[in-house]
Amino acid sequence: MPETSSLNTTTAFEMPFQPVGAGEADRLLRELDWGEHFVGSSLNPAMGNNKVYVYSLKEMLRFLTQGGASLGVLQGSSRVGISWVDPPKLLHWLRASLGDEELADVIEQSLAQDGEALSMGAANIQAVFAGDTPKAKAYLVQLKAMAELTQLRIAQLEEAQREAQQAQQAQEEAG
C-alpha cells in the first residue's frame, strides 16, 4: 500500500475537513485499546469469513484497501475476497471510540449520496462477489468512498503533525 503521506490532496478537490492542530491529530491517529476496536469482516468464498479487529484510523484504511488495485477486494494468491464493513457500525465507531465526528459526518454524507447501504447477509455477500446487482455495485462504490475519505483524513492529520514538528524544530534552532 502506498504511504498515505504521498497523497496529493490539493489537485483533485478541496479538503473536506476543517484544519486541526497537532494535539487533535495525535489523538485521532492514536491506537485504541481493546474494547474500543472496530470489527469488520474479510469475506472469502474459498477460505470463509474472518473477523478483522481495527484499532486505529490507519488500520481502518489498510483494511478498507487491502489487496491494492481494487479497493475493497482482498487479493492473495489465487484467492479473492472482500472487506465487509457495516457502514452504520463504522460511523458509530468513528464517533464513539475514535472521536472523529467530522470524518463520520463526511462519510455519512457521502454514503447518503451513493444510495442504500447493504446489510450483512448471505444474499448480499454473494451479490457483492458476483458484482452483478445494483446494490452490490453500490457497496463497492461506498467502500471506495469510505477508503478515500479515510485516506484524506489521515493525510490531513499527518500534515498537521509534520507542521507542528517543523515549527518545534525551527523554534529549537532559533532558541
Phi, psi and omega in degrees: 000136179292154177298137180293336182288346180275356180291128177267109186264002186257345185273318187278320184194171180285151175295125183280006185241151174286151178301149178230157176272173182297321179298317178293320178298315178301316181297316184284337179265002183292161172270131182277165178271168174303139182096340177257359185287164173255143178245116173249184179228142171257112185257127182217120183297331182276327187249354181090188182259141177231139174285142177239122181263125184245127184244000181203168178297320179294321176295324178297316179298315179302316180296315182293333186247013181309140175099347172085267193298318183252114178299128177090347179256119181273126181235127176208122185054235180263006182269142175233135180217181183228138171282122182250121180235131173274106187307315178300324178291322177297314180299319178297317180297317179300319182282307190280318184266309182282327180083026180252079179301320185294314177298317179300317180296317181294318177295317180300318177297318179296316180296322179297326179286332184274353179105188185293134177278150178278148173260161179294131178178148186303316182296319180292321179296315178298321179296321179294317178298319179288329178068021187247013176241152178303320180293322179295316178295322178296321179298316180295325175295316179295319179299316179297317179297317178299318180294315182295319179292322176296319179296319177298317181296315179299316179300318179295316181293319178295324177295319177298320178295316179298316180299317179295320179294318179294321179295320179294319179295319178296321179295318180294321179291326181279336192261000000 
